[in-house]
Each structure stands twice: as structure tokens, then as C-alpha cells.
Amino acid sequence: MKANEFKEAVIGILNQDIKFDGHVEKVAESITEHRQEKILGWIKECKEGAQRPEPCKNFRNLISFIYKSSDNHRVVY
């Protein structure tokens, strides 16, 4: 899945307009589609309240999605 498709999927899950860090494009295109799907599933769980994203320490009015996998990949939204 290309970065734009990945971002559209995130927007579809969250059902709102969001801003993406430029880092998202690099990460989305450098990981496997399986990992992308896993991240999208995690975002959906955060939206449903089953998981809690870590708060953004520097900008309390923003919600950051930080996905930390067991193999040291981190994705911030």
C-alpha cells in the first residue's frame, strides 16, 4: 500500500481530517503491507477504546498515535 493509500485508510478509520507528519510517508512505504494492516488495526482499536494512544508530551491538545512494535519499529501519527 502506498503512503497516500495508507493515510486515506487512517482518515477513514478516524473519520476526521487529520494532519500527518512527513515521517509517515517514509515509514508507510518502507514497511510491509502486513505491518501496515497491523498498524491500521491498532489505530482502529485506539478509536474504539480498546487501546490507548500515548499522549503527546509537548502538545497536550493533540493526540499522538505511537505504535511500538516488538522489532523496534515506531510509527507516530
N, CA, C, O and CB atoms as a CASP TS submission, in Angstrom:
PFRMAT TS
TARGET T0000
AUTHOR 0000-0000-0000
METHOD Language model
MODEL 1
PARENT N/A
ATOM      1  N   MET     1       0.856  -1.165   0.000  1.00  0.00           N
ATOM      2  CA  MET     1       0.000   0.000   0.000  1.00  0.00           C
ATOM      3  C   MET     1       0.907   1.234   0.000  1.00  0.00           C
ATOM      4  O   MET     1       1.866   1.309   0.769  1.00  0.00           O
ATOM      5  CB  MET     1      -0.977  -0.005   1.231  1.00  0.00           C
ATOM      6  N   LYS     2       0.603   2.171  -0.845  1.00  0.00           N
ATOM      7  CA  LYS     2       1.382   3.407  -0.928  1.00  0.00           C
ATOM      8  C   LYS     2       1.024   4.327   0.235  1.00  0.00           C
ATOM      9  O   LYS     2      -0.007   4.153   0.884  1.00  0.00           O
ATOM     10  CB  LYS     2       1.137   4.122  -2.280  1.00  0.00           C
ATOM     11  N   ALA     3       1.881   5.299   0.488  1.00  0.00           N
ATOM     12  CA  ALA     3       1.693   6.205   1.625  1.00  0.00           C
ATOM     13  C   ALA     3       0.344   6.921   1.561  1.00  0.00           C
ATOM     14  O   ALA     3      -0.331   7.052   2.582  1.00  0.00           O
ATOM     15  CB  ALA     3       2.823   7.233   1.672  1.00  0.00           C
ATOM     16  N   ASN     4      -0.053   7.380   0.387  1.00  0.00           N
ATOM     17  CA  ASN     4      -1.342   8.078   0.274  1.00  0.00           C
ATOM     18  C   ASN     4      -2.511   7.158   0.598  1.00  0.00           C
ATOM     19  O   ASN     4      -3.469   7.574   1.249  1.00  0.00           O
ATOM     20  CB  ASN     4      -1.514   8.652  -1.133  1.00  0.00           C
ATOM     21  N   GLU     5      -2.435   5.916   0.147  1.00  0.00           N
ATOM     22  CA  GLU     5      -3.489   4.944   0.452  1.00  0.00           C
ATOM     23  C   GLU     5      -3.541   4.668   1.953  1.00  0.00           C
ATOM     24  O   GLU     5      -4.615   4.564   2.545  1.00  0.00           O
ATOM     25  CB  GLU     5      -3.258   3.628  -0.326  1.00  0.00           C
ATOM     26  N   PHE     6      -2.358   4.554   2.551  1.00  0.00           N
ATOM     27  CA  PHE     6      -2.271   4.303   3.987  1.00  0.00           C
ATOM     28  C   PHE     6      -2.894   5.465   4.759  1.00  0.00           C
ATOM     29  O   PHE     6      -3.671   5.251   5.689  1.00  0.00           O
ATOM     30  CB  PHE     6      -0.799   4.092   4.419  1.00  0.00           C
ATOM     31  N   LYS     7      -2.554   6.689   4.373  1.00  0.00           N
ATOM     32  CA  LYS     7      -3.098   7.855   5.057  1.00  0.00           C
ATOM     33  C   LYS     7      -4.612   7.938   4.877  1.00  0.00           C
ATOM     34  O   LYS     7      -5.326   8.296   5.814  1.00  0.00           O
ATOM     35  CB  LYS     7      -2.433   9.133   4.540  1.00  0.00           C
ATOM     36  N   GLU     8      -5.102   7.615   3.700  1.00  0.00           N
ATOM     37  CA  GLU     8      -6.552   7.607   3.465  1.00  0.00           C
ATOM     38  C   GLU     8      -7.235   6.568   4.356  1.00  0.00           C
ATOM     39  O   GLU     8      -8.329   6.805   4.868  1.00  0.00           O
ATOM     40  CB  GLU     8      -6.859   7.319   1.974  1.00  0.00           C
ATOM     41  N   ALA     9      -6.585   5.422   4.535  1.00  0.00           N
ATOM     42  CA  ALA     9      -7.140   4.376   5.404  1.00  0.00           C
ATOM     43  C   ALA     9      -7.211   4.874   6.849  1.00  0.00           C
ATOM     44  O   ALA     9      -8.192   4.620   7.548  1.00  0.00           O
ATOM     45  CB  ALA     9      -6.285   3.081   5.320  1.00  0.00           C
ATOM     46  N   VAL    10      -6.179   5.577   7.293  1.00  0.00           N
ATOM     47  CA  VAL    10      -6.170   6.137   8.653  1.00  0.00           C
ATOM     48  C   VAL    10      -7.299   7.147   8.800  1.00  0.00           C
ATOM     49  O   VAL    10      -8.031   7.115   9.789  1.00  0.00           O
ATOM     50  CB  VAL    10      -4.801   6.804   8.972  1.00  0.00           C
ATOM     51  N   ILE    11      -7.450   8.039   7.834  1.00  0.00           N
ATOM     52  CA  ILE    11      -8.516   9.041   7.871  1.00  0.00           C
ATOM     53  C   ILE    11      -9.879   8.354   7.890  1.00  0.00           C
ATOM     54  O   ILE    11     -10.789   8.785   8.598  1.00  0.00           O
ATOM     55  CB  ILE    11      -8.409  10.000   6.657  1.00  0.00           C
ATOM     56  N   GLY    12     -10.015   7.284   7.108  1.00  0.00           N
ATOM     57  CA  GLY    12     -11.279   6.535   7.086  1.00  0.00           C
ATOM     58  C   GLY    12     -11.603   5.910   8.435  1.00  0.00           C
ATOM     59  O   GLY    12     -12.763   5.893   8.849  1.00  0.00           O
ATOM     60  N   ILE    13     -10.596   5.402   9.118  1.00  0.00           N
ATOM     61  CA  ILE    13     -10.808   4.799  10.439  1.00  0.00           C
ATOM     62  C   ILE    13     -11.195   5.866  11.452  1.00  0.00           C
ATOM     63  O   ILE    13     -12.151   5.696  12.208  1.00  0.00           O
ATOM     64  CB  ILE    13      -9.541   4.052  10.910  1.00  0.00           C
ATOM     65  N   LEU    14     -10.449   6.966  11.465  1.00  0.00           N
ATOM     66  CA  LEU    14     -10.689   8.010  12.461  1.00  0.00           C
ATOM     67  C   LEU    14     -11.884   8.890  12.119  1.00  0.00           C
ATOM     68  O   LEU    14     -12.427   9.580  12.982  1.00  0.00           O
ATOM     69  CB  LEU    14      -9.460   8.868  12.608  1.00  0.00           C
ATOM     70  N   ASN    15     -12.288   8.859  10.846  1.00  0.00           N
ATOM     71  CA  ASN    15     -13.455   9.600  10.377  1.00  0.00           C
ATOM     72  C   ASN    15     -13.367  11.098  10.687  1.00  0.00           C
ATOM     73  O   ASN    15     -14.342  11.731  11.092  1.00  0.00           O
ATOM     74  CB  ASN    15     -14.708   9.024  11.000  1.00  0.00           C
ATOM     75  N   GLN    16     -12.169  11.635  10.481  1.00  0.00           N
ATOM     76  CA  GLN    16     -11.982  13.077  10.638  1.00  0.00           C
ATOM     77  C   GLN    16     -10.728  13.502   9.893  1.00  0.00           C
ATOM     78  O   GLN    16      -9.874  12.683   9.555  1.00  0.00           O
ATOM     79  CB  GLN    16     -11.888  13.471  12.137  1.00  0.00           C
ATOM     80  N   ASP    17     -10.641  14.787   9.648  1.00  0.00           N
ATOM     81  CA  ASP    17      -9.478  15.328   8.963  1.00  0.00           C
ATOM     82  C   ASP    17      -8.323  15.412   9.950  1.00  0.00           C
ATOM     83  O   ASP    17      -8.475  15.971  11.036  1.00  0.00           O
ATOM     84  CB  ASP    17      -9.786  16.718   8.347  1.00  0.00           C
ATOM     85  N   ILE    18      -7.177  14.864   9.585  1.00  0.00           N
ATOM     86  CA  ILE    18      -6.014  14.907  10.459  1.00  0.00           C
ATOM     87  C   ILE    18      -4.792  15.338   9.660  1.00  0.00           C
ATOM     88  O   ILE    18      -4.777  15.250   8.432  1.00  0.00           O
ATOM     89  CB  ILE    18      -5.775  13.535  11.126  1.00  0.00           C
ATOM     90  N   LYS    19      -3.770  15.804  10.366  1.00  0.00           N
ATOM     91  CA  LYS    19      -2.511  16.185   9.740  1.00  0.00           C
ATOM     92  C   LYS    19      -1.492  15.087   9.996  1.00  0.00           C
ATOM     93  O   LYS    19      -1.431  14.521  11.087  1.00  0.00           O
ATOM     94  CB  LYS    19      -2.003  17.554  10.278  1.00  0.00           C
ATOM     95  N   PHE    20      -0.698  14.796   8.981  1.00  0.00           N
ATOM     96  CA  PHE    20       0.326  13.774   9.095  1.00  0.00           C
ATOM     97  C   PHE    20       1.706  14.403   9.093  1.00  0.00           C
ATOM     98  O   PHE    20       1.972  15.353   8.357  1.00  0.00           O
ATOM     99  CB  PHE    20       0.202  12.761   7.963  1.00  0.00           C
ATOM    100  N   ASP    21       2.551  13.878   9.899  1.00  0.00           N
ATOM    101  CA  ASP    21       3.966  14.229   9.923  1.00  0.00           C
ATOM    102  C   ASP    21       4.569  13.684   8.626  1.00  0.00           C
ATOM    103  O   ASP    21       4.144  12.628   8.157  1.00  0.00           O
ATOM    104  CB  ASP    21       4.701  13.645  11.210  1.00  0.00           C
ATOM    105  N   GLY    22       5.536  14.366   8.042  1.00  0.00           N
ATOM    106  CA  GLY    22       6.182  13.896   6.818  1.00  0.00           C
ATOM    107  C   GLY    22       6.865  12.553   6.984  1.00  0.00           C
ATOM    108  O   GLY    22       7.113  11.847   6.007  1.00  0.00           O
ATOM    109  N   HIS    23       7.165  12.205   8.217  1.00  0.00           N
ATOM    110  CA  HIS    23       7.807  10.923   8.519  1.00  0.00           C
ATOM    111  C   HIS    23       6.889   9.745   8.170  1.00  0.00           C
ATOM    112  O   HIS    23       7.370   8.659   7.847  1.00  0.00           O
ATOM    113  CB  HIS    23       8.200  10.863  10.005  1.00  0.00           C
ATOM    114  N   VAL    24       5.590   9.957   8.235  1.00  0.00           N
ATOM    115  CA  VAL    24       4.626   8.893   7.962  1.00  0.00           C
ATOM    116  C   VAL    24       4.814   8.334   6.557  1.00  0.00           C
ATOM    117  O   VAL    24       4.728   7.123   6.356  1.00  0.00           O
ATOM    118  CB  VAL    24       3.194   9.409   8.137  1.00  0.00           C
ATOM    119  N   GLU    25       5.067   9.196   5.593  1.00  0.00           N
ATOM    120  CA  GLU    25       5.247   8.731   4.217  1.00  0.00           C
ATOM    121  C   GLU    25       6.444   7.807   4.088  1.00  0.00           C
ATOM    122  O   GLU    25       6.363   6.773   3.425  1.00  0.00           O
ATOM    123  CB  GLU    25       5.409   9.913   3.277  1.00  0.00           C
ATOM    124  N   LYS    26       7.553   8.170   4.715  1.00  0.00           N
ATOM    125  CA  LYS    26       8.745   7.318   4.676  1.00  0.00           C
ATOM    126  C   LYS    26       8.472   5.967   5.314  1.00  0.00           C
ATOM    127  O   LYS    26       8.816   4.921   4.762  1.00  0.00           O
ATOM    128  CB  LYS    26       9.917   8.001   5.384  1.00  0.00           C
ATOM    129  N   VAL    27       7.851   6.006   6.479  1.00  0.00           N
ATOM    130  CA  VAL    27       7.593   4.768   7.209  1.00  0.00           C
ATOM    131  C   VAL    27       6.596   3.897   6.462  1.00  0.00           C
ATOM    132  O   VAL    27       6.823   2.698   6.298  1.00  0.00           O
ATOM    133  CB  VAL    27       7.076   5.072   8.615  1.00  0.00           C
ATOM    134  N   ALA    28       5.497   4.482   6.008  1.00  0.00           N
ATOM    135  CA  ALA    28       4.451   3.703   5.341  1.00  0.00           C
ATOM    136  C   ALA    28       4.977   2.987   4.103  1.00  0.00           C
ATOM    137  O   ALA    28       4.554   1.871   3.803  1.00  0.00           O
ATOM    138  CB  ALA    28       3.288   4.607   4.957  1.00  0.00           C
ATOM    139  N   GLU    29       5.880   3.612   3.397  1.00  0.00           N
ATOM    140  CA  GLU    29       6.395   2.988   2.178  1.00  0.00           C
ATOM    141  C   GLU    29       7.571   2.050   2.431  1.00  0.00           C
ATOM    142  O   GLU    29       7.989   1.321   1.531  1.00  0.00           O
ATOM    143  CB  GLU    29       6.810   4.051   1.203  1.00  0.00           C
ATOM    144  N   SER    30       8.109   2.066   3.657  1.00  0.00           N
ATOM    145  CA  SER    30       9.258   1.205   3.936  1.00  0.00           C
ATOM    146  C   SER    30       8.893  -0.051   4.719  1.00  0.00           C
ATOM    147  O   SER    30       9.748  -0.911   4.936  1.00  0.00           O
ATOM    148  CB  SER    30      10.297   1.979   4.695  1.00  0.00           C
ATOM    149  N   ILE    31       7.643  -0.170   5.144  1.00  0.00           N
ATOM    150  CA  ILE    31       7.235  -1.361   5.878  1.00  0.00           C
ATOM    151  C   ILE    31       6.332  -2.231   5.007  1.00  0.00           C
ATOM    152  O   ILE    31       5.784  -1.774   4.004  1.00  0.00           O
ATOM    153  CB  ILE    31       6.515  -0.975   7.186  1.00  0.00           C
ATOM    154  N   THR    32       6.192  -3.467   5.405  1.00  0.00           N
ATOM    155  CA  THR    32       5.389  -4.411   4.625  1.00  0.00           C
ATOM    156  C   THR    32       3.902  -4.081   4.752  1.00  0.00           C
ATOM    157  O   THR    32       3.476  -3.395   5.681  1.00  0.00           O
ATOM    158  CB  THR    32       5.657  -5.860   5.086  1.00  0.00           C
ATOM    159  N   GLU    33       3.137  -4.580   3.807  1.00  0.00           N
ATOM    160  CA  GLU    33       1.692  -4.373   3.856  1.00  0.00           C
ATOM    161  C   GLU    33       1.096  -5.038   5.094  1.00  0.00           C
ATOM    162  O   GLU    33       0.128  -4.537   5.665  1.00  0.00           O
ATOM    163  CB  GLU    33       1.025  -4.920   2.583  1.00  0.00           C
ATOM    164  N   HIS    34       1.669  -6.161   5.506  1.00  0.00           N
ATOM    165  CA  HIS    34       1.201  -6.834   6.716  1.00  0.00           C
ATOM    166  C   HIS    34       1.357  -5.917   7.930  1.00  0.00           C
ATOM    167  O   HIS    34       0.450  -5.820   8.757  1.00  0.00           O
ATOM    168  CB  HIS    34       1.974  -8.154   6.936  1.00  0.00           C
ATOM    169  N   ARG    35       2.500  -5.247   8.037  1.00  0.00           N
ATOM    170  CA  ARG    35       2.739  -4.337   9.156  1.00  0.00           C
ATOM    171  C   ARG    35       1.801  -3.131   9.054  1.00  0.00           C
ATOM    172  O   ARG    35       1.297  -2.651  10.070  1.00  0.00           O
ATOM    173  CB  ARG    35       4.222  -3.874   9.180  1.00  0.00           C
ATOM    174  N   GLN    36       1.567  -2.644   7.845  1.00  0.00           N
ATOM    175  CA  GLN    36       0.623  -1.536   7.664  1.00  0.00           C
ATOM    176  C   GLN    36      -0.757  -1.935   8.180  1.00  0.00           C
ATOM    177  O   GLN    36      -1.406  -1.171   8.894  1.00  0.00           O
ATOM    178  CB  GLN    36       0.542  -1.120   6.173  1.00  0.00           C
ATOM    179  N   GLU    37      -1.195  -3.131   7.812  1.00  0.00           N
ATOM    180  CA  GLU    37      -2.511  -3.613   8.261  1.00  0.00           C
ATOM    181  C   GLU    37      -2.548  -3.750   9.778  1.00  0.00           C
ATOM    182  O   GLU    37      -3.568  -3.463  10.404  1.00  0.00           O
ATOM    183  CB  GLU    37      -2.847  -4.967   7.601  1.00  0.00           C
ATOM    184  N   LYS    38      -1.448  -4.182  10.364  1.00  0.00           N
ATOM    185  CA  LYS    38      -1.375  -4.319  11.815  1.00  0.00           C
ATOM    186  C   LYS    38      -1.499  -2.947  12.482  1.00  0.00           C
ATOM    187  O   LYS    38      -2.190  -2.804  13.491  1.00  0.00           O
ATOM    188  CB  LYS    38      -0.053  -5.006  12.229  1.00  0.00           C
ATOM    189  N   ILE    39      -0.836  -1.951  11.923  1.00  0.00           N
ATOM    190  CA  ILE    39      -0.917  -0.594  12.457  1.00  0.00           C
ATOM    191  C   ILE    39      -2.326  -0.039  12.298  1.00  0.00           C
ATOM    192  O   ILE    39      -2.853   0.590  13.216  1.00  0.00           O
ATOM    193  CB  ILE    39       0.098   0.323  11.758  1.00  0.00           C
ATOM    194  N   LEU    40      -2.938  -0.266  11.145  1.00  0.00           N
ATOM    195  CA  LEU    40      -4.312   0.197  10.930  1.00  0.00           C
ATOM    196  C   LEU    40      -5.267  -0.459  11.929  1.00  0.00           C
ATOM    197  O   LEU    40      -6.185   0.187  12.434  1.00  0.00           O
ATOM    198  CB  LEU    40      -4.763  -0.105   9.486  1.00  0.00           C
ATOM    199  N   GLY    41      -5.048  -1.729  12.208  1.00  0.00           N
ATOM    200  CA  GLY    41      -5.861  -2.431  13.210  1.00  0.00           C
ATOM    201  C   GLY    41      -5.683  -1.816  14.591  1.00  0.00           C
ATOM    202  O   GLY    41      -6.645  -1.664  15.344  1.00  0.00           O
ATOM    203  N   TRP    42      -4.444  -1.466  14.913  1.00  0.00           N
ATOM    204  CA  TRP    42      -4.150  -0.839  16.202  1.00  0.00           C
ATOM    205  C   TRP    42      -4.825   0.525  16.299  1.00  0.00           C
ATOM    206  O   TRP    42      -5.363   0.874  17.350  1.00  0.00           O
ATOM    207  CB  TRP    42      -2.630  -0.697  16.402  1.00  0.00           C
ATOM    208  N   ILE    43      -4.802   1.296  15.220  1.00  0.00           N
ATOM    209  CA  ILE    43      -5.462   2.608  15.213  1.00  0.00           C
ATOM    210  C   ILE    43      -6.962   2.436  15.428  1.00  0.00           C
ATOM    211  O   ILE    43      -7.587   3.204  16.159  1.00  0.00           O
ATOM    212  CB  ILE    43      -5.189   3.358  13.878  1.00  0.00           C
ATOM    213  N   LYS    44      -7.529   1.424  14.787  1.00  0.00           N
ATOM    214  CA  LYS    44      -8.960   1.145  14.959  1.00  0.00           C
ATOM    215  C   LYS    44      -9.265   0.796  16.417  1.00  0.00           C
ATOM    216  O   LYS    44     -10.270   1.246  16.967  1.00  0.00           O
ATOM    217  CB  LYS    44      -9.405  -0.010  14.028  1.00  0.00           C
ATOM    218  N   GLU    45      -8.399  -0.006  17.040  1.00  0.00           N
ATOM    219  CA  GLU    45      -8.590  -0.357  18.446  1.00  0.00           C
ATOM    220  C   GLU    45      -8.490   0.883  19.342  1.00  0.00           C
ATOM    221  O   GLU    45      -9.225   0.999  20.323  1.00  0.00           O
ATOM    222  CB  GLU    45      -7.554  -1.409  18.878  1.00  0.00           C
ATOM    223  N   CYS    46      -7.592   1.799  19.011  1.00  0.00           N
ATOM    224  CA  CYS    46      -7.492   3.056  19.762  1.00  0.00           C
ATOM    225  C   CYS    46      -8.780   3.851  19.626  1.00  0.00           C
ATOM    226  O   CYS    46      -9.292   4.387  20.609  1.00  0.00           O
ATOM    227  CB  CYS    46      -6.291   3.895  19.272  1.00  0.00           C
ATOM    228  N   LYS    47      -9.300   3.927  18.417  1.00  0.00           N
ATOM    229  CA  LYS    47     -10.545   4.663  18.162  1.00  0.00           C
ATOM    230  C   LYS    47     -11.707   4.063  18.953  1.00  0.00           C
ATOM    231  O   LYS    47     -12.556   4.790  19.468  1.00  0.00           O
ATOM    232  CB  LYS    47     -10.874   4.659  16.656  1.00  0.00           C
ATOM    233  N   GLU    48     -11.738   2.730  19.045  1.00  0.00           N
ATOM    234  CA  GLU    48     -12.818   2.036  19.746  1.00  0.00           C
ATOM    235  C   GLU    48     -12.629   2.020  21.260  1.00  0.00           C
ATOM    236  O   GLU    48     -13.531   1.603  21.987  1.00  0.00           O
ATOM    237  CB  GLU    48     -12.928   0.621  19.239  1.00  0.00           C
ATOM    238  N   GLY    49     -11.478   2.465  21.742  1.00  0.00           N
ATOM    239  CA  GLY    49     -11.222   2.499  23.178  1.00  0.00           C
ATOM    240  C   GLY    49     -10.594   1.237  23.733  1.00  0.00           C
ATOM    241  O   GLY    49     -10.370   1.138  24.940  1.00  0.00           O
ATOM    242  N   ALA    50     -10.304   0.266  22.872  1.00  0.00           N
ATOM    243  CA  ALA    50      -9.690  -0.976  23.326  1.00  0.00           C
ATOM    244  C   ALA    50      -8.206  -0.784  23.639  1.00  0.00           C
ATOM    245  O   ALA    50      -7.642  -1.516  24.452  1.00  0.00           O
ATOM    246  CB  ALA    50      -9.867  -2.066  22.271  1.00  0.00           C
ATOM    247  N   GLN    51      -7.577   0.193  22.999  1.00  0.00           N
ATOM    248  CA  GLN    51      -6.183   0.566  23.250  1.00  0.00           C
ATOM    249  C   GLN    51      -6.163   2.062  23.536  1.00  0.00           C
ATOM    250  O   GLN    51      -7.081   2.789  23.157  1.00  0.00           O
ATOM    251  CB  GLN    51      -5.246   0.198  22.027  1.00  0.00           C
ATOM    252  N   ARG    52      -5.111   2.511  24.206  1.00  0.00           N
ATOM    253  CA  ARG    52      -4.972   3.941  24.486  1.00  0.00           C
ATOM    254  C   ARG    52      -3.676   4.454  23.882  1.00  0.00           C
ATOM    255  O   ARG    52      -2.599   3.959  24.213  1.00  0.00           O
ATOM    256  CB  ARG    52      -5.007   4.215  26.011  1.00  0.00           C
ATOM    257  N   PRO    53      -3.768   5.447  22.993  1.00  0.00           N
ATOM    258  CA  PRO    53      -2.538   6.032  22.450  1.00  0.00           C
ATOM    259  C   PRO    53      -1.832   6.844  23.526  1.00  0.00           C
ATOM    260  O   PRO    53      -2.477   7.384  24.425  1.00  0.00           O
ATOM    261  CB  PRO    53      -2.844   6.919  21.217  1.00  0.00           C
ATOM    262  N   GLU    54      -0.518   6.931  23.436  1.00  0.00           N
ATOM    263  CA  GLU    54       0.241   7.742  24.384  1.00  0.00           C
ATOM    264  C   GLU    54      -0.020   9.213  24.114  1.00  0.00           C
ATOM    265  O   GLU    54      -0.065   9.630  22.957  1.00  0.00           O
ATOM    266  CB  GLU    54       1.753   7.431  24.294  1.00  0.00           C
ATOM    267  N   PRO    55      -0.194  10.013  25.175  1.00  0.00           N
ATOM    268  CA  PRO    55      -0.413  11.444  24.943  1.00  0.00           C
ATOM    269  C   PRO    55       0.861  12.104  24.425  1.00  0.00           C
ATOM    270  O   PRO    55       1.969  11.652  24.711  1.00  0.00           O
ATOM    271  CB  PRO    55      -0.882  12.139  26.238  1.00  0.00           C
ATOM    272  N   CYS    56       0.690  13.153  23.678  1.00  0.00           N
ATOM    273  CA  CYS    56       1.818  13.930  23.170  1.00  0.00           C
ATOM    274  C   CYS    56       2.305  14.845  24.291  1.00  0.00           C
ATOM    275  O   CYS    56       1.568  15.734  24.717  1.00  0.00           O
ATOM    276  CB  CYS    56       1.416  14.757  21.894  1.00  0.00           C
ATOM    277  N   LYS    57       3.509  14.650  24.769  1.00  0.00           N
ATOM    278  CA  LYS    57       4.020  15.391  25.922  1.00  0.00           C
ATOM    279  C   LYS    57       4.182  16.882  25.642  1.00  0.00           C
ATOM    280  O   LYS    57       3.938  17.701  26.528  1.00  0.00           O
ATOM    281  CB  LYS    57       5.346  14.814  26.354  1.00  0.00           C
ATOM    282  N   ASN    58       4.583  17.243  24.442  1.00  0.00           N
ATOM    283  CA  ASN    58       4.837  18.646  24.124  1.00  0.00           C
ATOM    284  C   ASN    58       3.594  19.417  23.698  1.00  0.00           C
ATOM    285  O   ASN    58       3.555  20.642  23.817  1.00  0.00           O
ATOM    286  CB  ASN    58       5.859  18.731  23.043  1.00  0.00           C
ATOM    287  N   PHE    59       2.586  18.718  23.207  1.00  0.00           N
ATOM    288  CA  PHE    59       1.375  19.364  22.714  1.00  0.00           C
ATOM    289  C   PHE    59       0.167  18.624  23.288  1.00  0.00           C
ATOM    290  O   PHE    59      -0.389  17.734  22.644  1.00  0.00           O
ATOM    291  CB  PHE    59       1.336  19.380  21.146  1.00  0.00           C
ATOM    292  N   ARG    60      -0.226  18.992  24.488  1.00  0.00           N
ATOM    293  CA  ARG    60      -1.298  18.284  25.203  1.00  0.00           C
ATOM    294  C   ARG    60      -2.641  18.319  24.483  1.00  0.00           C
ATOM    295  O   ARG    60      -3.494  17.467  24.733  1.00  0.00           O
ATOM    296  CB  ARG    60      -1.464  18.871  26.574  1.00  0.00           C
ATOM    297  N   ASN    61      -2.841  19.289  23.594  1.00  0.00           N
ATOM    298  CA  ASN    61      -4.116  19.379  22.884  1.00  0.00           C
ATOM    299  C   ASN    61      -4.163  18.456  21.673  1.00  0.00           C
ATOM    300  O   ASN    61      -5.190  18.383  20.997  1.00  0.00           O
ATOM    301  CB  ASN    61      -4.368  20.808  22.448  1.00  0.00           C
ATOM    302  N   LEU    62      -3.074  17.753  21.388  1.00  0.00           N
ATOM    303  CA  LEU    62      -3.026  16.826  20.262  1.00  0.00           C
ATOM    304  C   LEU    62      -3.018  15.393  20.759  1.00  0.00           C
ATOM    305  O   LEU    62      -2.566  15.109  21.868  1.00  0.00           O
ATOM    306  CB  LEU    62      -1.794  17.093  19.389  1.00  0.00           C
ATOM    307  N   ILE    63      -3.514  14.510  19.941  1.00  0.00           N
ATOM    308  CA  ILE    63      -3.419  13.087  20.238  1.00  0.00           C
ATOM    309  C   ILE    63      -2.389  12.499  19.297  1.00  0.00           C
ATOM    310  O   ILE    63      -2.480  12.661  18.080  1.00  0.00           O
ATOM    311  CB  ILE    63      -4.804  12.366  20.095  1.00  0.00           C
ATOM    312  N   SER    64      -1.429  11.832  19.853  1.00  0.00           N
ATOM    313  CA  SER    64      -0.397  11.163  19.049  1.00  0.00           C
ATOM    314  C   SER    64      -0.635   9.672  19.113  1.00  0.00           C
ATOM    315  O   SER    64      -0.891   9.115  20.180  1.00  0.00           O
ATOM    316  CB  SER    64       1.042  11.516  19.549  1.00  0.00           C
ATOM    317  N   PHE    65      -0.551   9.040  17.976  1.00  0.00           N
ATOM    318  CA  PHE    65      -0.600   7.596  17.931  1.00  0.00           C
ATOM    319  C   PHE    65       0.827   7.117  17.754  1.00  0.00           C
ATOM    320  O   PHE    65       1.438   7.349  16.710  1.00  0.00           O
ATOM    321  CB  PHE    65      -1.537   7.078  16.787  1.00  0.00           C
ATOM    322  N   ILE    66       1.359   6.452  18.761  1.00  0.00           N
ATOM    323  CA  ILE    66       2.721   5.940  18.700  1.00  0.00           C
ATOM    324  C   ILE    66       2.640   4.427  18.765  1.00  0.00           C
ATOM    325  O   ILE    66       2.296   3.849  19.796  1.00  0.00           O
ATOM    326  CB  ILE    66       3.611   6.516  19.853  1.00  0.00           C
ATOM    327  N   TYR    67       2.958   3.809  17.666  1.00  0.00           N
ATOM    328  CA  TYR    67       2.925   2.353  17.580  1.00  0.00           C
ATOM    329  C   TYR    67       4.335   1.829  17.776  1.00  0.00           C
ATOM    330  O   TYR    67       5.231   2.138  16.990  1.00  0.00           O
ATOM    331  CB  TYR    67       2.336   1.876  16.218  1.00  0.00           C
ATOM    332  N   LYS    68       4.534   1.039  18.819  1.00  0.00           N
ATOM    333  CA  LYS    68       5.843   0.467  19.099  1.00  0.00           C
ATOM    334  C   LYS    68       5.744  -1.035  18.894  1.00  0.00           C
ATOM    335  O   LYS    68       5.048  -1.725  19.638  1.00  0.00           O
ATOM    336  CB  LYS    68       6.327   0.814  20.548  1.00  0.00           C
ATOM    337  N   SER    69       6.426  -1.528  17.903  1.00  0.00           N
ATOM    338  CA  SER    69       6.378  -2.960  17.653  1.00  0.00           C
ATOM    339  C   SER    69       7.507  -3.648  18.400  1.00  0.00           C
ATOM    340  O   SER    69       8.405  -2.991  18.926  1.00  0.00           O
ATOM    341  CB  SER    69       6.463  -3.258  16.145  1.00  0.00           C
ATOM    342  N   SER    70       7.460  -4.950  18.445  1.00  0.00           N
ATOM    343  CA  SER    70       8.467  -5.718  19.163  1.00  0.00           C
ATOM    344  C   SER    70       9.813  -5.735  18.454  1.00  0.00           C
ATOM    345  O   SER    70      10.804  -6.175  19.038  1.00  0.00           O
ATOM    346  CB  SER    70       7.986  -7.125  19.362  1.00  0.00           C
ATOM    347  N   ASP    71       9.876  -5.270  17.214  1.00  0.00           N
ATOM    348  CA  ASP    71      11.153  -5.269  16.499  1.00  0.00           C
ATOM    349  C   ASP    71      11.702  -3.852  16.313  1.00  0.00           C
ATOM    350  O   ASP    71      12.386  -3.561  15.332  1.00  0.00           O
ATOM    351  CB  ASP    71      10.991  -5.945  15.139  1.00  0.00           C
ATOM    352  N   ASN    72      11.386  -2.972  17.279  1.00  0.00           N
ATOM    353  CA  ASN    72      11.912  -1.608  17.344  1.00  0.00           C
ATOM    354  C   ASN    72      11.437  -0.659  16.257  1.00  0.00           C
ATOM    355  O   ASN    72      12.060   0.383  16.056  1.00  0.00           O
ATOM    356  CB  ASN    72      13.368  -1.661  17.301  1.00  0.00           C
ATOM    357  N   HIS    73      10.369  -0.974  15.553  1.00  0.00           N
ATOM    358  CA  HIS    73       9.768  -0.004  14.628  1.00  0.00           C
ATOM    359  C   HIS    73       8.803   0.851  15.426  1.00  0.00           C
ATOM    360  O   HIS    73       8.004   0.338  16.210  1.00  0.00           O
ATOM    361  CB  HIS    73       9.036  -0.716  13.424  1.00  0.00           C
ATOM    362  N   ARG    74       8.880   2.140  15.227  1.00  0.00           N
ATOM    363  CA  ARG    74       7.933   3.057  15.880  1.00  0.00           C
ATOM    364  C   ARG    74       7.301   3.920  14.813  1.00  0.00           C
ATOM    365  O   ARG    74       7.972   4.396  13.897  1.00  0.00           O
ATOM    366  CB  ARG    74       8.635   3.942  16.966  1.00  0.00           C
ATOM    367  N   VAL    75       6.036   4.109  14.940  1.00  0.00           N
ATOM    368  CA  VAL    75       5.301   4.959  13.994  1.00  0.00           C
ATOM    369  C   VAL    75       4.534   5.966  14.814  1.00  0.00           C
ATOM    370  O   VAL    75       3.827   5.596  15.752  1.00  0.00           O
ATOM    371  CB  VAL    75       4.336   4.123  13.065  1.00  0.00           C
ATOM    372  N   VAL    76       4.661   7.228  14.479  1.00  0.00           N
ATOM    373  CA  VAL    76       3.964   8.284  15.193  1.00  0.00           C
ATOM    374  C   VAL    76       2.967   8.936  14.264  1.00  0.00           C
ATOM    375  O   VAL    76       3.310   9.304  13.141  1.00  0.00           O
ATOM    376  CB  VAL    76       4.950   9.323  15.751  1.00  0.00           C
ATOM    377  N   TYR    77       1.720   9.085  14.724  1.00  0.00           N
ATOM    378  CA  TYR    77       0.677   9.756  13.964  1.00  0.00           C
ATOM    379  C   TYR    77       0.136  10.879  14.795  1.00  0.00           C
ATOM    380  O   TYR    77      -0.763  11.595  14.355  1.00  0.00           O
ATOM    381  CB  TYR    77      -0.446   8.785  13.554  1.00  0.00           C
TER
END
